[in-house]
Amino acid sequence: MKRIFVAAIVATFALGSAAMAQTCETKAVGKDGKALSGAAKTSFLKKCKEETCEVKAVGSDGKKLSGAAKTSFMKKCEEGA
């Protein structure tokens, strides 16, 4: 009985964390609930990746990156996102 209970708890947390880890690809949905395609999808993905990486562009001292460091970071981040 304990094993079933523990399995149910673990499954609940696993599903919850998977739902929170949405990527830009999964967020690319129109107002009508259908997946975006073509130019709309491309535009959305570019903007989403930019916004996601912009938040992460912080140096080790806690300040926002600027100049070449920011450009380099953004390029690497957007390729990996």
PyRosetta script that sets phi, psi and omega in degrees:
from pyrosetta import init, pose_from_sequence

init()
pose = pose_from_sequence("MKRIFVAAIVATFALGSAAMAQTCETKAVGKDGKALSGAAKTSFLKKCKEETCEVKAVGSDGKKLSGAAKTSFMKKCEEGA")
pose.set_psi(1, -40.1)
pose.set_omega(1, 179.8)
pose.set_phi(2, -64.1)
pose.set_psi(2, -38.2)
pose.set_omega(2, -179.0)
pose.set_phi(3, -62.9)
pose.set_psi(3, -40.6)
pose.set_omega(3, 179.6)
pose.set_phi(4, -65.3)
pose.set_psi(4, -43.3)
pose.set_omega(4, 179.8)
pose.set_phi(5, -62.8)
pose.set_psi(5, -46.3)
pose.set_omega(5, 179.7)
pose.set_phi(6, -63.7)
pose.set_psi(6, -40.8)
pose.set_omega(6, 179.0)
pose.set_phi(7, -62.9)
pose.set_psi(7, -39.8)
pose.set_omega(7, 179.2)
pose.set_phi(8, -65.8)
pose.set_psi(8, -41.2)
pose.set_omega(8, 178.5)
pose.set_phi(9, -63.9)
pose.set_psi(9, -46.7)
pose.set_omega(9, -179.4)
pose.set_phi(10, -62.3)
pose.set_psi(10, -42.4)
pose.set_omega(10, 179.9)
pose.set_phi(11, -63.4)
pose.set_psi(11, -38.4)
pose.set_omega(11, 179.0)
pose.set_phi(12, -62.7)
pose.set_psi(12, -46.6)
pose.set_omega(12, 179.1)
pose.set_phi(13, -67.3)
pose.set_psi(13, -36.3)
pose.set_omega(13, 179.3)
pose.set_phi(14, -64.3)
pose.set_psi(14, -42.3)
pose.set_omega(14, 179.2)
pose.set_phi(15, -68.1)
pose.set_psi(15, -38.2)
pose.set_omega(15, 179.9)
pose.set_phi(16, -65.3)
pose.set_psi(16, -42.7)
pose.set_omega(16, -179.8)
pose.set_phi(17, -71.8)
pose.set_psi(17, -31.9)
pose.set_omega(17, 177.9)
pose.set_phi(18, -68.0)
pose.set_psi(18, -36.3)
pose.set_omega(18, 179.8)
pose.set_phi(19, -69.9)
pose.set_psi(19, -30.4)
pose.set_omega(19, -179.1)
pose.set_phi(20, -77.1)
pose.set_psi(20, -24.9)
pose.set_omega(20, -176.1)
pose.set_phi(21, -89.6)
pose.set_psi(21, 58.7)
pose.set_omega(21, 179.6)
pose.set_phi(22, -80.5)
pose.set_psi(22, 140.6)
pose.set_omega(22, 175.9)
pose.set_phi(23, -100.2)
pose.set_psi(23, 173.0)
pose.set_omega(23, 177.6)
pose.set_phi(24, -61.9)
pose.set_psi(24, -34.4)
pose.set_omega(24, -179.0)
pose.set_phi(25, -62.6)
pose.set_psi(25, -40.0)
pose.set_omega(25, -179.5)
pose.set_phi(26, -77.9)
pose.set_psi(26, -21.8)
pose.set_omega(26, 179.1)
pose.set_phi(27, -83.4)
pose.set_psi(27, -10.4)
pose.set_omega(27, -175.7)
pose.set_phi(28, -75.9)
pose.set_psi(28, 73.4)
pose.set_omega(28, -178.4)
pose.set_phi(29, -129.8)
pose.set_psi(29, 136.8)
pose.set_omega(29, -179.7)
pose.set_phi(30, -77.0)
pose.set_psi(30, 178.1)
pose.set_omega(30, 179.7)
pose.set_phi(31, -63.1)
pose.set_psi(31, -27.8)
pose.set_omega(31, -179.3)
pose.set_phi(32, -83.8)
pose.set_psi(32, -0.9)
pose.set_omega(32, 177.4)
pose.set_phi(33, 90.6)
pose.set_psi(33, -0.7)
pose.set_omega(33, 179.3)
pose.set_phi(34, -92.7)
pose.set_psi(34, 152.2)
pose.set_omega(34, 179.2)
pose.set_phi(35, -65.9)
pose.set_psi(35, 140.1)
pose.set_omega(35, 177.4)
pose.set_phi(36, -72.1)
pose.set_psi(36, 155.5)
pose.set_omega(36, 176.4)
pose.set_phi(37, -146.3)
pose.set_psi(37, 163.7)
pose.set_omega(37, 176.7)
pose.set_phi(38, 66.2)
pose.set_psi(38, -140.1)
pose.set_omega(38, -175.9)
pose.set_phi(39, -63.8)
pose.set_psi(39, -34.6)
pose.set_omega(39, 179.8)
pose.set_phi(40, -63.8)
pose.set_psi(40, -42.0)
pose.set_omega(40, 179.5)
pose.set_phi(41, -67.2)
pose.set_psi(41, -44.2)
pose.set_omega(41, 179.9)
pose.set_phi(42, -59.9)
pose.set_psi(42, -45.6)
pose.set_omega(42, 179.5)
pose.set_phi(43, -63.1)
pose.set_psi(43, -44.8)
pose.set_omega(43, -179.5)
pose.set_phi(44, -62.5)
pose.set_psi(44, -45.7)
pose.set_omega(44, -178.5)
pose.set_phi(45, -62.9)
pose.set_psi(45, -41.0)
pose.set_omega(45, 179.2)
pose.set_phi(46, -61.9)
pose.set_psi(46, -47.3)
pose.set_omega(46, -178.8)
pose.set_phi(47, -65.6)
pose.set_psi(47, -41.7)
pose.set_omega(47, -178.7)
pose.set_phi(48, -63.6)
pose.set_psi(48, -46.0)
pose.set_omega(48, 180.0)
pose.set_phi(49, -64.3)
pose.set_psi(49, -39.7)
pose.set_omega(49, 177.9)
pose.set_phi(50, -60.4)
pose.set_psi(50, -48.2)
pose.set_omega(50, -178.4)
pose.set_phi(51, -65.2)
pose.set_psi(51, -39.1)
pose.set_omega(51, -179.8)
pose.set_phi(52, -65.2)
pose.set_psi(52, -44.5)
pose.set_omega(52, -178.2)
pose.set_phi(53, -74.0)
pose.set_psi(53, -31.5)
pose.set_omega(53, -179.4)
pose.set_phi(54, -58.5)
pose.set_psi(54, -39.4)
pose.set_omega(54, -179.5)
pose.set_phi(55, -67.1)
pose.set_psi(55, -34.1)
pose.set_omega(55, -176.8)
pose.set_phi(56, -83.5)
pose.set_psi(56, -9.7)
pose.set_omega(56, -175.8)
pose.set_phi(57, -77.9)
pose.set_psi(57, 71.8)
pose.set_omega(57, -178.6)
pose.set_phi(58, -129.6)
pose.set_psi(58, 135.6)
pose.set_omega(58, 179.7)
pose.set_phi(59, -75.4)
pose.set_psi(59, 176.8)
pose.set_omega(59, -179.3)
pose.set_phi(60, -68.0)
pose.set_psi(60, -19.2)
pose.set_omega(60, 178.5)
pose.set_phi(61, -88.1)
pose.set_psi(61, -1.2)
pose.set_omega(61, 177.8)
pose.set_phi(62, 92.2)
pose.set_psi(62, -1.7)
pose.set_omega(62, 179.9)
pose.set_phi(63, -93.7)
pose.set_psi(63, 154.9)
pose.set_omega(63, 178.2)
pose.set_phi(64, -65.8)
pose.set_psi(64, 142.1)
pose.set_omega(64, 176.4)
pose.set_phi(65, -73.3)
pose.set_psi(65, 155.1)
pose.set_omega(65, 176.5)
pose.set_phi(66, -147.8)
pose.set_psi(66, 163.9)
pose.set_omega(66, 176.5)
pose.set_phi(67, 67.2)
pose.set_psi(67, -140.3)
pose.set_omega(67, -176.2)
pose.set_phi(68, -64.2)
pose.set_psi(68, -35.7)
pose.set_omega(68, -179.8)
pose.set_phi(69, -62.9)
pose.set_psi(69, -42.7)
pose.set_omega(69, 179.5)
pose.set_phi(70, -67.3)
pose.set_psi(70, -44.0)
pose.set_omega(70, -179.8)
pose.set_phi(71, -58.8)
pose.set_psi(71, -46.2)
pose.set_omega(71, 179.9)
pose.set_phi(72, -63.5)
pose.set_psi(72, -45.9)
pose.set_omega(72, -180.0)
pose.set_phi(73, -61.9)
pose.set_psi(73, -45.3)
pose.set_omega(73, -178.2)
pose.set_phi(74, -62.1)
pose.set_psi(74, -41.2)
pose.set_omega(74, -179.7)
pose.set_phi(75, -62.6)
pose.set_psi(75, -47.3)
pose.set_omega(75, 179.7)
pose.set_phi(76, -65.0)
pose.set_psi(76, -42.2)
pose.set_omega(76, -177.1)
pose.set_phi(77, -65.5)
pose.set_psi(77, -44.8)
pose.set_omega(77, -177.9)
pose.set_phi(78, -67.3)
pose.set_psi(78, -31.4)
pose.set_omega(78, 176.8)
pose.set_phi(79, -69.5)
pose.set_psi(79, -36.0)
pose.set_omega(79, -178.3)
pose.set_phi(80, -85.0)
pose.set_psi(80, -17.5)
pose.set_omega(80, -176.2)
pose.set_phi(81, -78.9)
pose.dump_pdb("model.pdb")
